[in-house]
Amino acid sequence: MAQAVDVKGKLRVGPSPHVRSKRTSAWVMDQVIIAMVPPVIAATYFFGWWVLGMVFIGITTAVASEFIYQKLTYKPIKIHDHSAAVTGMLIALSLPVTAPIWMIMFGSVFAIIIVKQFNGGIGKNYFNPAVAGRVATKAFFTPWLANWVLPAGLFGSGYRGVDAVSTATPLEYIGDGARTVAEEVPGLFDLFMGFNLGGNVGETSKFAILIGMLYLIFRRVINPKIPILYILTTVVVMGLWTGFNFDFMMTHALTGTLFFGATYMATDYSSGSLTPEGKTVFAIGCGVLTAFFRITLDHPGGVGYAILIMNGLAPFIDNKLMPRIYGHSKRPQVSFNRQSENG
């Protein structure tokens, strides 16, 4: 309790917040970075050492972009909150191992400058910077992102190497109106572990992502109902679409960016819903939209579109679902100007 006693011995209460916590933006971001270590290790094991180079480029570009922008615009330097490092790391893990260096840099710069800084910086962005950077990269440079390769292994070249074997992602076989799982799609165990699976490096092993998710839940960094409801809703909608074909439902749960996005992107504080009921609606909405896009589109990317749409709707959801104050019949109206400093 932030309080003090004045010279007359009377109790004086200081300004809020009265409950102090050691949790800072930097602490929260550090936990997210730690939670992404398992996917980084798995990606390095499957695709080779170049994955570490991708992560380094993503982080360095994002942090440098934020520093330079804030320096040029005479704003306080806030790279110490580590949010830019998280964004750069997410961008790098959201790309295939064949992505050229300039593409990693573009995604990081777009996320930091256009999406984050132009909207006021940490805690004030309506859209998740990493998701927006990922979607923009896919929208502008799809031909370079369509070159999926099978894992080359820890000691394989993994990057423009002779042992890189081109492949298609499982979503290309089970999307665009499909109702059954094609023979070309790996089994559920392989999908869960990431064996013989091409795609973006960070989303390959759902086992590794699950470790990161449990860590964030255990550390109380994320609300568990957001990733759980997101994934579960997507699976249920796919079940309704196929008459509850178990293999088809679980294949969709374990393919693409669903686990990765539900864990590290949909749980972002500032771009998601803030109210308890709003978080539920937000997560379910992400799941419904992801399933819809996977059913109707003939290319991957539904998770990114779904999260961005729900980011845009989050303030309106919170405005309708703000908890009522005891003794009042109406819900209070919330401001659309987000000021949270929790990232």
Secondary structure, DSSP 8 states (H G I E B T S, - for coil): --EEE-TTS-EEE-SS--S--S--HHHHHHHHHHHTHHHHHHHHHHH-THHHHHHHHHHHHHHHHHHHHHHHTT----GGG-HHHHHHHHHHHTS-TT--HHHHHHHHHIIIIIIIGGGTSTT--SS-HHHHHHHHHHHH-HHHH---B----TTS--SS-TT--B---THHHH-TT--S--TTS--HHHHHHTTT--S-GGGS-HHHHHHHHHHHHHTT-S-THHHHHHHHHHHHHHHHHHTS-HHHHHHHHTSTTHHHHHHHTTT-TTTS--SHHHHHHHHHHHHHHHHHHHHH-SSS-HHHHHHHHHHHHHHHHHHHH----TT-SS-----SS------
